[in-house]
Amino acid sequence: MTTVAKADKSRLTIRGLIDGHQYIVREQPGGWFITPEKRHRVKKTGMSADVFAKLYRARQPLDADTAREISANLAATDRAR
């Protein structure tokens, strides 16, 4: 909870804030509204759908030994459950 109290020289003391953090103060009818500044999400660049489709179509089929090993691992996982 944040507590606001009147201080000297027409200043306000706001308890509950964290040093070094920034806050947004908005004037509202009948008082003030204080919120932490929103952190901006960093947009990560990823692979486009076209590039993914091209890579997906260019993949090599599994050889028989690898397919058999994957199938055995899946079956063992199912039995372990």
BELJO-V721397 format. One line per field, one symbol per residue. ss: DSSP state (A for helix, B for strand, O for the rest). phi: phi as a letter, one per 40 degrees, with the letter a starting at -180 (. if undefined). burial: b if it has 16 or more other ideal C-beta (glycine too) atoms within 10 Angstrom, else e. A space follows every 10 residues. Layout:
ss=???
phi=???
burial=???
This chain:
ss=OOBBBBOOOO OBBBBOOOOO OOBBBBBBOO BBBBBBOOOO OOOOOOOOAA AAAAAAAOOO OOOAAAAAAA AAAAAAAAAA O
phi=.bbbbcbcff bbbbchcbdg cbbbbbcbdg ibbbbccccc cccccbcccc cccccccccc cccccccccc cccccccccc c
burial=eeeeeeeeee eeeeeeeeee eeeeeeeeee eeeeeeeeee eeeeeeeeee eeeeeeeeee eeeeeeeeee eeeeeeeeee e
